[in-house]
Amino acid sequence: MATPQSGPNTQTGSSPGVSVIGIDPNMAGGYIVNPLAAADQGLSTAEVLYVNQVTVATLNANTTTIALQPGQSYTVIPFTTTPVTVSSASANHKFTAVEWPTA
């Protein structure tokens, strides 16, 4: 397995609710962490982070979008052909994204 690297984005965009790619497609593995503390999220109040491995992450948990509470993490399904997207109700919500390329 190749050396882990940071995902393409480690914070949501400047427009609330607009998803960004947290993990690139076709990775050997990876994870996303929603920080526990508001300060680590870059926000005044800790918020939910929405993650979707199938399509665009929305601001509601549903059949494909997962709501990560502050302090929770998501482990990526290896070798998924779609990117893992992330969104938040606030702009510039910081998170951790680590991915493993396929050597």
Helices and strands as residue ranges (DSSP letters): E 5-6, E 20-23, E 29-33, H 38-41, E 49-52, E 65-68, E 73-75, E 84-87, E 96-100
